[in-house]
Structures are given as C-alpha cells and as structure tokens.
C-alpha cells in the first residue's frame, strides 16, 4: 500500500509512505524530479520534504 503525502502540492518533490517487501517495513520515500526544477528547490518542495521527515520521525517514535 502506498500513501501519498501532500499530493496536492505541485513541484519537484513528491513524498509517500511505501511498504517495502524486501525488508517488510513501511518507509517514507521522497523523490525529487530534476526535470521539474534544477538547482535550489522551491519553498513548496522544501515543505514536502520537511513534512516527509516529520512523518518518518513521528512514526519511528510510535513504533
């Protein structure tokens, strides 16, 4: 199962929670598409990455 984080935010960064079969764990996955933007990330993309990091930290603390 994949759960997208902040999917409505358009830009270079996309984040989701994925189940990785190879290690049998949920992970927070971030992709940055360089075809959308090269160089410094926008504030929106940075916000997606920060939200993904917060989600990962919160879930690890709850485990």
C-alpha positions, 0 to 999 in steps of 0.5 A, a space after each residue: 500500500 502506498 500513501 501519498 503525502 501532500 499530493 496536492 502540492 505541485 513541484 519537484 518533490 513528491 513524498 509517500 509512505 511505501 511498504 517495502 517487501 524486501 525488508 517488510 517495513 513501511 518507509 517514507 520515500 521522497 523523490 525529487 524530479 530534476 526535470 521539474 526544477 534544477 538547482 535550489 528547490 522551491 519553498 513548496 518542495 522544501 515543505 514536502 520534504 520537511 513534512 516527509 521527515 516529520 512523518 518518518 520521525 513521528 512514526 519511528 517514535 510510535 513504533 
